[in-house]
Amino acid sequence: MRKVRLVLSLALIACLTFSTLPSAQAEAGRTVNIQVKSRFVSEFPDIKQEGIIENGRAYLPLRHLAAILQLKVHWDEKRKTATFIQPGRELVLSTRTNTAWLNGQARTLDTPLKIHNQRRYVPVRFVAEWFDGEAVWDEQTRTVVIKDNSPFISALVDQEMYWFDHLKGELYRSIGGQTPVKLGSFKVLAGSGTEPTFSSIKAEKMSGSNRWLSIHLVVHGFTGIYVVHGVFLKDGQVLHHAELEYSGIYSLVHMSRYDRYAVLSDGIQVQIVDAEGEIVKELDLQALTGVDDRLMIEKVTDRYMLVRPFKTPYLILVDLIKQEGVKQYQQFYSEEDQLASENVGYNSYEFLHYFDLHLEKEEGNTLYFTSRSIETGEIQTYTYTIGQ
């Protein structure tokens, strides 16, 4: 497992450091490549449209460049203007004039927004630099290298864009072409945003104007520290918030949603919230499991939860029908394995081994678990019936 984890880490780090995306043919009939560099994991667009070079300057389709730089873009068809938005920064470009507006201040450009093959293109370097990014043209490889230096991770849902400042812990939202509004401030760890990271934000529609945000903050890669913020927004205001901090030895499997519900947990108290923001269930994980530790939620349904303590790796099933916790390793492991799991060294190979005990499938109220014996290496299957 350690070898797999290392290979996966190296592969993801390589993807994070750079990605080169070939475009179609430039006006000179030669390929223009786009290379994106960012400290954060973002949903970069699949750039399939033309990157063009004109008068020594590189242009990209406005929505592709906006996605690369994590900008909200609003096109005004009547005025023929494109407005690029990020917390604290706004840029307006037009196809009718060489005047650009930077936070309301006019500036004359010799590279305005332009139309090419019925698509709107923007000057890459000018836009990138205004939003604290970089754009460098490599003539030898005919590559535009775009670097996003912003502290933001971002997500889109409907016509809304959300940004989280990885350094300050500030959450913003913009609807349509509106100026971003600060929604709140949340905890970030020391060292956050100072080196490549796999932090991310996900925004989901619950109902009407209600939104669910999951913010995963990672410090120092896979073996570092994670902070997960669950945020329920009702009509643009923070109604519920939960913060969970845990070690990177755990995979990013903490469950924050199921069916139509949001799950808010700090590792001890759990709130199940419906699409309207109503708390339909509250649970005390320590009381249910008898474990004096914070616990990560691996899975949750209306009938059961699977949780793991942070100090020890063993799996606990919380039977919500019986309202009690069942330590699965005590049911299925030998006495030797039970003792070993209770005294395993943190971050060791043996610690990782106990993640092998996991839910394989469920049929009705019967759950099927599998585990590999430390003593024999044999894979065994066990069952548990909810409510019995």
C-alpha positions in Angstrom: 0.0 0.0 0.0 2.9 2.3 0.8 4.3 1.8 -2.7 0.9 2.5 -4.3 0.5 5.7 -2.2 4.0 6.9 -3.3 3.3 6.3 -7.0 0.0 8.1 -6.7 1.6 11.0 -4.9 4.3 11.4 -7.6 1.7 11.2 -10.4 -0.5 13.9 -8.8 2.4 16.1 -8.1 3.5 15.9 -11.7 0.0 16.9 -12.8 -0.1 19.8 -10.3 3.3 21.2 -11.4 2.4 21.6 -15.0 0.1 20.5 -17.8 0.7 21.1 -21.5 -2.5 21.3 -23.5 -2.0 21.4 -27.3 -4.4 23.7 -29.2 -5.5 23.8 -32.8 -3.5 25.6 -35.5 -2.5 29.2 -35.1 -2.9 31.7 -37.9 0.5 30.9 -39.3 -0.4 27.2 -39.6 1.8 26.1 -36.7 0.7 24.7 -33.4 0.5 27.0 -30.3 0.8 25.1 -27.0 -0.7 26.2 -23.7 1.1 25.2 -20.5 -0.7 25.9 -17.2 1.1 26.1 -13.8 -0.7 26.5 -10.5 -0.1 25.7 -6.8 -3.7 24.5 -6.4 -5.8 21.7 -7.9 -8.3 23.3 -10.2 -10.7 22.2 -12.9 -8.7 23.5 -15.8 -10.6 23.6 -19.1 -9.8 21.1 -21.9 -8.4 23.7 -24.3 -9.4 22.5 -27.8 -9.9 25.9 -29.4 -7.3 27.9 -31.2 -4.6 29.8 -29.4 -3.6 32.6 -31.7 -0.5 34.8 -32.1 -1.0 38.3 -33.6 1.6 41.0 -33.7 3.7 39.0 -31.3 1.0 38.7 -28.7 -0.9 35.5 -27.6 -4.7 35.3 -27.4 -7.0 32.7 -25.9 -10.8 32.3 -25.8 -12.0 34.4 -23.0 -13.8 31.7 -21.1 -10.7 29.3 -21.3 -8.4 32.0 -19.9 -10.9 32.9 -17.2 -11.1 29.2 -16.1 -7.3 28.9 -16.0 -7.0 32.0 -13.8 -10.0 31.2 -11.7 -12.0 34.2 -12.8 -15.7 34.8 -13.2 -16.5 36.2 -16.6 -19.6 38.0 -17.7 -20.4 38.9 -21.3 -22.6 41.9 -22.0 -24.0 41.4 -25.5 -25.5 44.8 -25.7 -22.3 46.7 -24.8 -20.0 44.0 -26.3 -17.9 43.9 -23.1 -16.4 41.1 -21.1 -16.0 41.6 -17.3 -13.5 39.4 -15.5 -14.0 39.2 -11.8 -12.0 38.0 -8.8 -12.2 39.1 -5.2 -10.6 42.5 -5.1 -10.0 42.7 -8.8 -12.2 43.6 -11.9 -11.3 44.0 -15.5 -13.6 45.1 -18.4 -12.6 44.7 -22.0 -14.5 45.6 -25.1 -14.6 44.7 -28.8 -15.6 48.3 -29.6 -12.8 50.2 -28.0 -9.2 49.9 -26.9 -10.0 51.2 -23.5 -9.8 48.7 -20.6 -11.2 49.4 -17.2 -9.2 48.1 -14.3 -11.1 48.4 -11.0 -12.9 51.4 -12.6 -9.7 53.0 -13.9 -9.4 53.6 -17.7 -6.3 52.3 -19.5 -5.7 52.3 -23.3 -4.6 49.0 -24.9 -3.0 48.2 -28.2 -4.3 44.6 -27.7 -8.0 44.8 -27.1 -10.6 42.0 -26.9 -11.0 40.6 -30.4 -13.2 38.2 -32.5 -11.6 35.3 -34.3 -13.6 32.5 -36.0 -16.7 33.9 -34.3 -15.1 33.4 -30.9 -14.1 36.1 -28.4 -10.4 36.2 -27.7 -8.4 38.1 -25.0 -4.7 39.1 -24.7 -3.3 36.5 -22.4 -0.4 38.4 -20.8 -2.4 41.5 -20.0 -5.2 39.7 -18.3 -2.9 37.3 -16.4 -0.7 40.1 -15.1 -3.7 42.2 -13.9 -4.8 39.2 -11.8 -1.3 38.6 -10.4 -0.5 35.8 -12.8 2.2 35.4 -15.4 2.2 34.6 -19.1 5.5 33.9 -20.9 5.9 33.0 -24.6 8.5 30.4 -25.5 9.4 30.8 -29.1 11.4 27.6 -29.4 8.5 25.4 -28.4 5.8 27.8 -29.4 4.3 27.6 -25.9 2.4 30.1 -23.9 3.2 29.4 -20.2 0.4 30.7 -17.9 1.0 30.7 -14.2 -1.8 31.3 -11.7 -0.3 32.9 -8.6 -3.6 33.7 -6.8 -4.3 32.4 -3.3 -7.8 31.2 -4.4 -9.4 27.8 -5.0 -12.7 28.2 -6.7 -15.9 26.4 -7.8 -18.9 27.2 -10.1 -22.5 26.3 -9.6 -25.2 27.7 -11.9 -24.4 31.4 -12.4 -22.5 31.6 -9.1 -18.8 31.4 -8.5 -17.2 30.8 -5.1 -13.6 31.5 -4.1 -11.8 30.5 -0.9 -8.6 32.4 0.0 -6.2 29.6 1.0 -4.0 32.1 2.9 -6.6 34.2 4.7 -9.4 31.7 5.1 -12.0 34.1 3.5 -14.9 32.8 1.4 -16.4 34.9 -1.4 -19.3 34.6 -3.9 -20.3 36.3 -7.1 -23.6 36.0 -8.9 -23.7 36.8 -12.6 -21.5 39.9 -13.1 -21.8 41.1 -9.5 -18.7 42.2 -7.4 -17.7 39.3 -5.1 -19.2 39.4 -1.6 -17.4 38.0 1.4 -19.5 35.3 3.1 -17.2 34.6 6.1 -13.8 33.6 7.4 -12.7 30.1 8.3 -9.6 28.4 9.8 -6.5 27.8 7.7 -3.4 26.0 9.0 0.0 27.4 9.3 1.9 26.8 6.0 -1.3 26.9 4.0 -0.8 28.0 0.4 3.0 28.3 0.7 3.8 25.3 -1.5 2.0 23.0 -4.0 -1.1 21.6 -2.5 -4.1 19.5 -3.3 -6.7 21.8 -1.7 -10.1 22.1 -3.4 -13.6 23.5 -3.0 -16.8 22.0 -4.2 -20.2 23.8 -4.5 -23.5 22.0 -4.8 -27.1 23.2 -5.2 -29.4 21.9 -2.4 -32.6 23.6 -3.2 -33.6 27.1 -4.5 -30.8 29.4 -3.4 -29.4 27.0 -0.7 -25.9 25.8 -1.4 -23.6 23.2 0.2 -19.8 23.8 0.1 -17.1 21.3 0.9 -13.7 23.0 1.4 -10.7 20.6 1.6 -7.5 22.2 2.7 -4.2 20.3 2.6 -0.9 21.3 4.1 2.3 19.5 3.0 0.8 17.0 0.7 -0.5 13.5 1.4 1.4 13.0 4.7 0.5 16.4 6.1 -2.6 17.8 7.7 -6.1 18.2 6.3 -8.8 20.6 7.3 -12.3 20.1 6.0 -14.9 22.8 6.2 -18.6 22.0 5.6 -20.6 25.1 4.9 -24.4 25.3 4.4 -25.5 28.5 2.8 -29.2 29.6 3.0 -30.1 32.5 0.8 -26.4 33.6 0.6 -25.8 33.5 4.4 -23.8 30.9 6.4 -26.4 28.9 8.3 -24.3 25.9 9.4 -20.6 25.3 9.5 -18.4 22.4 10.8 -14.6 22.1 10.8 -12.7 18.8 10.9 -8.9 18.5 11.1 -7.1 15.2 10.6 -3.8 13.7 9.5 -3.0 13.0 5.8 -2.5 9.4 6.7 -6.2 9.2 6.1 -7.3 9.3 2.5 -9.7 12.1 1.4 -12.8 9.9 2.1 -14.5 12.0 4.8 -18.2 11.9 3.7 -20.0 15.3 3.8 -23.1 14.4 1.6 -25.5 11.6 1.1 -28.7 11.5 -0.9 -30.4 14.9 -0.3 -28.6 15.6 3.0 -25.5 17.4 4.1 -23.3 16.0 6.9 -21.6 18.4 9.2 -19.1 17.0 11.6 -16.2 18.2 13.8 -15.2 14.5 14.5 -17.4 14.4 17.6 -20.8 16.0 17.0 -22.6 15.2 13.8 -25.6 17.1 12.3 -27.6 15.8 9.4 -29.1 18.7 7.5 -31.8 18.6 4.8 -32.0 20.6 1.6 -33.8 23.5 3.4 -31.2 23.8 6.1 -33.2 22.0 8.8 -31.3 19.7 11.2 -33.0 16.4 11.0 -30.6 14.4 13.2 -27.9 15.1 15.7 -25.4 12.4 16.8 -22.6 12.2 19.4 -19.9 10.0 18.0 -18.0 9.5 21.2 -21.2 8.5 23.1 -22.2 6.1 20.3 -18.8 4.4 19.9 -17.3 4.7 23.4 -14.1 6.1 21.8 -12.4 9.1 23.4 -11.2 10.5 20.1 -12.4 12.4 17.1 -13.6 10.2 14.3 -13.7 10.4 10.5 -17.0 9.5 8.8 -16.2 7.0 6.0 -19.8 6.4 5.1 -23.3 7.5 6.3 -26.8 6.4 5.4 -30.2 6.6 7.2 -29.4 3.2 8.8 -25.7 3.2 9.7 -22.4 5.0 9.7 -18.9 3.8 9.2 -16.3 5.8 11.2 -12.6 5.5 12.1 -10.9 7.1 15.1 -7.8 9.2 14.3 -5.4 7.7 16.9 -6.2 4.2 15.8 -7.2 2.9 12.4 -9.9 0.3 13.2 -13.3 0.5 11.7 -16.4 1.1 13.8 -20.0 0.6 12.5 -22.6 2.8 14.1 -25.9 1.0 13.9 -28.4 3.9 13.8 -31.4 1.5 14.2 -30.0 0.1 17.5 -28.2 3.4 18.4 -25.0 1.7 19.3 -21.5 1.3 17.9 -19.8 -2.0 17.0 -16.1 -2.2 16.7 -15.7 -4.4 13.7 -12.2 -5.6 14.5 -13.5 -7.1 17.8 -16.1 -9.0 15.8 -13.8 -10.3 13.1 -10.1 -10.2 14.1 -8.2 -12.8 16.0 -7.1 -11.9 19.6 -3.6 -11.3 18.3 -4.8 -8.9 15.5 -7.1 -7.1 18.0 -4.2 -6.5 20.3 -2.0 -5.4 17.4 -4.6 -2.9 16.1 -5.0 -1.3 19.5 -1.3 -0.7 19.9 -0.2 -0.1 16.3 2.4 2.6 15.6 0.9 5.7 14.0 1.9 6.2 10.4 3.4 2.8 10.2 2.8 0.0 7.6 0.8 -1.9 10.2 -1.4 1.2 10.7 -2.2 1.3 7.0 -2.9 -2.4 7.1 -6.0 -2.0 9.2 -7.7 0.1 6.5 -8.0 -3.3 4.7 -11.0 -4.0 6.9 -13.7 -2.3 4.8 -17.2 -2.5 3.5 -17.3 -4.6 0.3 -21.1 -4.5 -0.4 -24.5 -4.4 1.1 -27.7 -6.3 0.4 -30.7 -5.0 2.2 -29.8 -4.7 5.8 -26.8 -7.1 5.5 -23.4 -5.6 5.2 -20.4 -7.6 3.9 -16.9 -6.7 5.1 -13.6 -8.0 3.9 -10.2 -8.1 5.7 -6.8 -9.6 5.1 -5.3 -11.4 8.1 -1.9 -10.1 9.3 -0.9 -13.7 10.4 -1.9 -15.6 7.2 -2.5 -13.0 4.5 -5.8 -14.7 3.8 -8.8 -12.5 2.8 -11.9 -13.2 4.8 -15.5 -12.0 4.4 -17.7 -11.1 7.4 -21.4 -10.0 7.6 -23.3 -7.8 9.9 -27.1 -7.2 9.8 -28.3 -3.7 10.7 -30.7 -3.7 13.6 -30.1 -7.2 14.8 
